């Protein structure tokens, strides 16, 4: 029998209070974010606008890889328009005279050649590993028909994802006065990107070999052998332009706990990596806590106040959390729409959500005794309430005479 779900809410708020990580970072903006439960473990001016530089190539890659039926073997020819370069000083003196995607002479270019064909897979590696602005432009033009159209579709994509304050001007991150993002939004975008297996595979690749023997290397220091290598690293992206400073987006995972750090506006390249390590190490030192929210067998739950249909919890509802990720909680009852149910049958479930609406715990609700026939419908309860209210008015009129 098909089951329909009807939700009703319990007014339960937790006394939990988050204990943000006590870390000093040198970036102008920074955040440590858990994409699974959407909690913020640390933030410093995380919602202040900042120029993204090349970390926004993560957003470009997410948009590309999220498209249905994407073919990584699809080939695109590099056009002169996609590879156009101007002097940075000339462009910065009058941004309105140039398309936002036009590259600058001192920006990163990785040797993409005009008239040559490249697979989408190669261009994604060129953009994410070697930070090639030329690779980003060619893939944008190839997929969108034009770079302008690609950017229009990409911005629509992120608007639909809930990034209402974010609008990108080009696919590579070179400076444009209207292209800004917050550390918070960048962390959320990265969280979506790291849910994509192809994205994860690309950013963890040490290098990519092209058909002509050219090798594009991953420049991320967390992958390099030596003291910079970090054991929990699962990918990231650096960025730099003079107006932005040194930026970094990086993800780490330890014992199934995935965290994303974003640091923007560092004065030195090394500071962004040091900021990230300090944030991750502080988080990974935390010990997981446990708290019993509801005990097994607790009863008295009923749909829409129907006392003839009572239910109890099948199991304990226990919350596991880290101190920096504590959140206010809300419990929700979700009932199956059943005509009848035997004693002990599952009739719904109790779900606990955090402040971001993410489910953090749940347990089935089982019938305390047999449920017979249909309980009163919502309409019946409404009509009954209306009748009582109307009767009350009539009684008052009688006593006022």
Steps between C-alpha positions, in 0.01 A plus 500: 500500500635841404571721798444873502689715746339768710731718710422659834745682720603465861621818662834372624803724508833384625697673769814422303721797429779478245857555613676658197861401449749735660740557213683806372521534124668767290262500204256791477213253471494136606264217581509133599185326383349153523305444175323188631314671783551856368649629824766769539781404736691827462450825315673831460314759292373199305211689342701802387541530119846423365658452158522124435794475260552145369316321782187579301611241244341259749166664424562472125586130532196431718268657244659300217498166680145541632356506148312185407664275245828690503756337270857541621629377163323780313757707311516876463714709267681791661394824330685827474218670693536262796877551501500879464749676730538868589733694725373487857550874553298580189211277605494624859493860383171443316320173579200600288711494184577129524292185549545377861654171380787657301828378650780720629863476396620416851227245577551124503493343153607141442566494127158423354550551126265674259337258254593193701235266642486399865269263685279637774684270742833657403364855533359429847837366610671803350269735690501321837854360516708763321250788542502577129285800412527400135364150575207656689409728211518223239276261696252783569480595134477138391216408734307826486540587133647825625662596828228760560229237466692257722523762774129581473412131541753457781356794696148362454623164631631657821191716543294180498738348756418785739802724446291812452780749573762336278555594136806396302641703211750257348586129526857536631501754783711781359416828667177674411351764731155334489627148570504432872413215733498432873699233681168354614362463148832367373494231769146403405590481132804287583279273710285433194806449280655244733181296477587441134733199455645634173590830662670318789696281261625800303614713794687205652692422181872584530512580127325458166666381180378640171505308172798701373711416805435827684459454875289728716601467865296549815655795682326442834763467772284261706570232237874551486732268687662657805388703797221668304317176427193442716361148551129591502508716186229419244541798268507874467575806291723803543448847359683829473454839342637821646154632591407179684823394665573132552190281519447133575214251503589157635317190624621244753335185629582299812297202625213592270484861621543726196586864553567786261722798577494825307745780567500817292726804488823373649804722445740211444450174316612289796248663735197349325636146545598567861153644575336191355721259696430684826125476436505131409725399787282683753193320364660157483614530864138517614349194662159384386225546759180300556167613638176307556210705366214248535497160668379179340137427587407862567137529397201728484556610142187525288411646160291818516411441862320172431539325837364174355814478288795516732857409414834461671867507401649175377860595587698760692553828317863583561691796360869477415671832444823696530503804732560751220208357301230515767174651387147575610282199431142445395312171511246410236240222491436346160196273490405234248145543380351168610144374527604259773809352660579210730671549834874551450467588129693798372264794459749780443830632625645771719766709328736747665636782284768758569462875444584454130219249451735202470388171656739406781308216668180297461311194619181318392171562679307180577137458602452460877187298434294405198377789288142442382341661197554858398571757766333839482614694195642847519169630360308326780721660765456840333121465484487382862703801609274730303191346659642544851593860421151573363338330799707714733371814333137384542556420867646844565196658338268295727683606818509865389120521481 
